[in-house]
């Protein structure tokens, strides 16, 4: 996925500095998810990261730089997850429907623990997150279309891009909707989405 330019900030090279940056980003994602971008303060983020405000500013000049970095890190982690899912799909060890369900379960489990996703859900109106989400979904749709060519041979080639886009956008919307629901409703939304997509795609597999 093509990376979007980020605000100027120092990129660490030493292991100790890298670990500190990861801790700051985890803290920022938590704070953004808890109180929202506007209410969050760099002082609160530094305290959450157990570091000084000077150390935070050493790597991130402002909250916006933190927001960009969280979005970029989240996109990279989702891409890595897609790589693993793609390898399993191409291995062909399971029927297409089972692979689809396994892939969605993997996404749900990942997003349940990913602090960047929770920050994105809370700050969905932020154009930074919206731009990253749109670019990421376009790339995942492209790669999904390639997978459909290998595992859904009855789907005409001309339809693969739009079908792939529907899959990606449906799963993306489901993840957001399910994450905002309490109790049993969230998991039920996930299961209904899996059933819907499996039945829709079954004639092409």
C-alpha positions, 0 to 999 in steps of 0.5 A: 500500500502506498504510504501517505506522507506524514508530518515531519518527525524524527524517525528513531534508529536505535532499539531503545528509541524504537521501543519508546516510540512504540510505547508512546504510540500505544499510549496515544492510541489509548488516550485518543480512544478514551477521550477523543482527539480534541480532548487528548493532551500530549501531557496526558499521552506522555504520562500514559506512556510513562515518559517525559513530555520532552521525550514525546516531543523529541519524536512527535511535534504535535498531536496531529503527528501522533494521529498520522503515525497511529494510522500508518502503523495500523495500516501496516499491521493490517497489511501484515495480517492480510499477508498471512490470510492470503498465504492460507487462502493460496495454500488451498487447504480448506474449502472457500467458505471455511477460508472466508470465515477463518479470515473474518475471525482473524480480522475480528480477533486482531481488531479486538486487541489493536489500539489503533483500531479503537482510536480510529473508531472513536475519531472516525470523523478525522480526515486523516483516518478516513484517508488512510482507511480509503487507501487501505481498503482500495489496496485490500480490494485489489488483492482480494480480487486476485485471490478471487481469481484463484479460489472463485473460478466461476466468478467472471474476471470483469466482476472480480474488482467490484465483488472484492470491493463489496467484500472489503467494504462490508467487512470493514463496516462490520468491524466498526459496527460490531466493535460499538455494540455491547453484549451479544449483539457484536458477535451476532453481527459478525456471524451474520456477516460471515453467513451473508458473504459465504452464501453470496459467494458460494455459487462462484467457488 
